[in-house]
Amino acid sequence: MIFVLFIFTMVSFKTNILPLFRPQDISCMKAQGVFLDNYSYMSSANHAEMVYQQLSSGNMPPDGPWPPSNVQLFNEWIEDGKQP
């Protein structure tokens, strides 16, 4: 008999998402009223979706788009329920 163990880890804001944003991204967006480093702000459905749309369209960050794997990770965080 063979047993297979699947370990499922949810995407976390603190561990997986926050490190994707550079200090200059956080500072630039904070000046525009977008608080990328604030879980309470980012976990709001409207805010998370707005940031995701900007990331997935390549409009954010302003100096070049994220790699597709980072955009997918952000989307997984939303789909997983925006875990802290």
Steps between C-alpha positions, in 0.01 A plus 500: 500500500631846409402814687541841348508803723401832355602806695290800417623837610296811453655815364563749779519878474787530747704207369425495127346826381657784699858398403406538131459875544823698506540799735475737203172333390355545848613862524380594151157347547459631856529854359200410280296364791571131431648325803676192360664420835178511703317168530172660609504723193614230259260233626203714397344344192495825307862584578636152431316482168616848396863412573464164323359668189792743492752219551345268242475775238869586548423857614648437841772540608570802282852394403397165352256216553534222752590155373186293427580270794475795744171616347366146530610482864315825572191359332529179704514711817168660400346165404620340827307760699773763553668333796708718733 
